[in-house]
Amino acid sequence: MPKKTTIIYKTKKKHPLKIKEATAIYTADKLDIAHTRACDCGPTHINCLTAKEWLKSQLGVWQFFYEKRDIRDKTLHPATFPINLVKKCIELFTHKGELVVDPFVGSGTTLIAANDLGRNAVGFDLNEKYSALCNQRLDGLLNLYNTKQIAVRDDAINIDQYSEPDSISLLVTSPPYANLLNRQRKNKSRRGSERNNEQFLKVEQYSQNERDLGTMPIEEYQQEMAQIYKRLLPLLKPKGHCIINVPDMWWDNRRITIHIAVVEALRSVGYELRNTIIWDRTNIVNRIGIFGWPSNYITMGVTFEYLLDFWRPPVIQPINI
Ligand SMILES: C[S@@+](CC[C@H](N)C(=O)[O-])C[C@H]1O[C@@H](n2cnc3c(N)ncnc32)[C@H](O)[C@@H]1O
């Protein structure tokens, strides 16, 4: 486990936004966790799927249902993705026994999915309450495949302190959506009296910690994502995939294109975008309110999100930040 994880923050004076760059000054011990295959798949196979299972995953639009184990109570965690979504990513891009890392693990969905599928996994979260929630959920799991799932309370900028280069087969996460949840919830996507539910006018934000990406304006968020993923790239195996789940959102009648910010950030530090998958959420939303009619056409964020699939190119190109 880590010796010390304190970091200092230096203001980058030359940057117009005065972005704070985190610099690790203490080292943490590398985690004792396996990352090699525990299957007998052929050396060129990128996963353990059969041809039939592979065929089903070729569609670029995915749908999922939440299951009972998923956390839907927003007082426990305000923004979780379904266990089945992460399972599909893990099955597509890893073999049994390999290592999955979630830099923004929240309630621990990725760790549960990894345990189900016999993959080792580590999840990081800045907030103590969420790493505690992860540990509580992990305590209840059986270890059928002799793998480990570990929740670490730390800033994602420090992950290179914990993992070896070329050890991670898949980075998968749903990061904060810049500061777009850091405001009172108006429930505009809800219909009629359903707007006034228990979430109405609540701020569903993880924390007000200045290192929490959910407090940062979109430009600063983009810079910070670039810094975090720049440090993660050498930890990924060559051709290892990196999946990021984000929606776009509306703010004062302007479209905030979080997915574009993320694509630009990751490309700027050497990742290559391989696939854009749409998570079609229409099967899990109902009774949507009317937005914009008849004068302003607006597509609703609750009905779909992006799954941006990058990889570490076989040869890392020079980066420009
Ligand atoms: C969208 S949530 C992830 C939810 C997760 N996919 C789940 O199913 O529970 C994003 C998480 O990022 C965490 N976070 C924000 N800034 C962070 C940082 N700098 N380092 C690590 N975690 C951070 C927040 O505490 C929050 O739990």
Ligand as a Chemical Component Dictionary entry (heavy atoms), coordinates in Angstrom:
data_LIG
# 
_chem_comp.id                   LIG 
_chem_comp.type                 NON-POLYMER 
_chem_comp.pdbx_formal_charge   0 
_chem_comp.three_letter_code    LIG 
# 
loop_
_chem_comp_atom.comp_id 
_chem_comp_atom.atom_id 
_chem_comp_atom.alt_atom_id 
_chem_comp_atom.type_symbol 
_chem_comp_atom.charge 
_chem_comp_atom.model_Cartn_x 
_chem_comp_atom.model_Cartn_y 
_chem_comp_atom.model_Cartn_z 
_chem_comp_atom.pdbx_ordinal 
LIG C1  C1  C 0  -18.889 9.953  -12.712 1  
LIG S1  S1  S 1  -18.149 9.471  -11.196 2  
LIG C2  C2  C 0  -17.691 7.785  -11.471 3  
LIG C3  C3  C 0  -18.841 6.861  -11.192 4  
LIG C4  C4  C 0  -18.532 5.395  -11.435 5  
LIG N1  N1  N 0  -18.432 5.101  -12.860 6  
LIG C5  C5  C 0  -19.598 4.517  -10.806 7  
LIG O1  O1  O 0  -20.258 3.733  -11.533 8  
LIG O2  O2  O -1 -19.809 4.642  -9.602  9  
LIG C6  C6  C 0  -16.624 10.334 -11.184 10 
LIG C7  C7  C 0  -15.796 10.153 -9.901  11 
LIG O3  O3  O 0  -14.553 10.855 -10.046 12 
LIG C8  C8  C 0  -14.107 11.234 -8.750  13 
LIG N2  N2  N 0  -13.055 12.240 -8.919  14 
LIG C9  C9  C 0  -13.161 13.570 -9.209  15 
LIG N3  N3  N 0  -11.953 14.140 -9.343  16 
LIG C10 C10 C 0  -11.022 13.161 -9.151  17 
LIG C11 C11 C 0  -9.604  13.123 -9.183  18 
LIG N4  N4  N 0  -8.864  14.218 -9.419  19 
LIG N5  N5  N 0  -8.992  11.928 -8.972  20 
LIG C12 C12 C 0  -9.719  10.796 -8.718  21 
LIG N6  N6  N 0  -11.075 10.789 -8.640  22 
LIG C13 C13 C 0  -11.732 11.950 -8.876  23 
LIG C14 C14 C 0  -15.381 11.685 -8.046  24 
LIG O4  O4  O 0  -15.257 11.583 -6.637  25 
LIG C15 C15 C 0  -16.425 10.701 -8.620  26 
LIG O5  O5  O 0  -16.693 9.650  -7.736  27 
# 
loop_
_chem_comp_bond.comp_id 
_chem_comp_bond.atom_id_1 
_chem_comp_bond.atom_id_2 
_chem_comp_bond.value_order 
_chem_comp_bond.pdbx_ordinal 
LIG C1  S1  SING 1  
LIG S1  C2  SING 2  
LIG S1  C6  SING 3  
LIG C2  C3  SING 4  
LIG C3  C4  SING 5  
LIG C4  N1  SING 6  
LIG C4  C5  SING 7  
LIG C5  O1  DOUB 8  
LIG C5  O2  SING 9  
LIG C6  C7  SING 10 
LIG C7  O3  SING 11 
LIG C7  C15 SING 12 
LIG O3  C8  SING 13 
LIG C8  N2  SING 14 
LIG C8  C14 SING 15 
LIG N2  C9  SING 16 
LIG N2  C13 SING 17 
LIG C9  N3  DOUB 18 
LIG N3  C10 SING 19 
LIG C10 C11 SING 20 
LIG C10 C13 DOUB 21 
LIG C11 N4  SING 22 
LIG C11 N5  DOUB 23 
LIG N5  C12 SING 24 
LIG C12 N6  DOUB 25 
LIG N6  C13 SING 26 
LIG C14 O4  SING 27 
LIG C14 C15 SING 28 
LIG C15 O5  SING 29 
# 
